[in-house]
Amino acid sequence: LREYARRLLPPEDARRRKRPFYVPLERFLREPRFVEMVDDALDARVVRERGYFRPAAVTRLRDRLRGGEFIYAKQVFSLLSLELWHRIMVDRRATP
C-alpha cells in the first residue's frame, strides 16, 4: 500500500505514520436521527430476523447505552454498521 501511495501522494504523506480513525460517537449519540437509526436497525424483530445475534443480548446492549454507559457505544456502532452494510450490500436496499 505504501508503494502505491508513493506513486500518488506527496512523499511526506506517503511516509507518514499510521493514525487511528476516530468516529465522534459521543456527538452522534446525542443526535435524535442517529438514535432513530439505532432503534430501527437494532430492533429486536430485525435482529431476530437477521439471525446473527441474540435479540435479548442486543437489547441489553442498547439499554446500557441509553443508560449513559459510553463503553457500549463502540459495540452498538459496530452492530449498526454491520446491519446497514447488510441492508445495502446483501439485501440491495437503501436505508433512510
Secondary structure, 3 states (H helix, E strand, C coil): CHHHHHHHCCHHHHCCCCCCCCCCHHHHCCCHHHHHHHHHHCCHHHHHHHCCCCHHHHHHHHHHHHCCCHHHHHHHHHHHHHHHHHHHHHCCCCCC
